[in-house]
Amino acid sequence: MDSVFDELYSNYHQDVFNFLIYMVHNRQLAEDLVQEVYIRVLKSHQNFEGKSSEKTWLFSIAKNVAIDHYRKQKNWKNRLLDKFDWNRDELSSNDVPPEEIVVANEEIKMLYECLKPCTTDYRMVIIMRYLQELSIKETAEILDWTESKVKTTQHRALKWLKVEMNQRLGKEGEDIEEIRMERS
């Protein structure tokens, strides 16, 4: 089990941490939740049947840990993505931190701002598909949805984001023609 755990940790730790940072917007809380994810992994790895990839299984656990955290809070759906300060350098890794990407690209920064008021389902699909670069199949397995529901939610989320971004840009006298997020 130690070698399996070490492999899971080394292969996916940064991805799980980044996913949780996007979900809870607090570095310390994300670190705590990552620990909870790995506690659950240790407790339940013997029940892993291999019907999905270990990565998908791990992200399902991370999603459930984040949701469990917010269920303990009042108005958890309204609090997702509320607390992260994108102007602070909170992550340290060899990968490019999400906030540096945001600073480097105003369009992406606006995307993050537009994600704040959107529904939890839209937010989770956008985070999983575009920020974590999971496939439709992996996203469906993690959310326990059909692939069709992921595609539909993704389509609606992108449509909603386009309208939201156009409204924000319209205030500045600009317009956005399309959202460059057409992943299959």
CORSUL-V375135 format. One record per helix or strand. SS is the DSSP state (helix for helix, strand for strand). FROM is the first residue (numbers start at 1). LEN is the number of residues. If there is no record, write none. Layout:
ss = [SS,SS]
from = [FROM,FROM]
len = [LEN,LEN]
//
This chain:
ss = [helix,helix,helix,helix,helix,helix,helix,helix,helix]
from = [2,27,54,76,98,106,120,136,147]
len = [23,21,18,4,7,11,12,8,25]
//
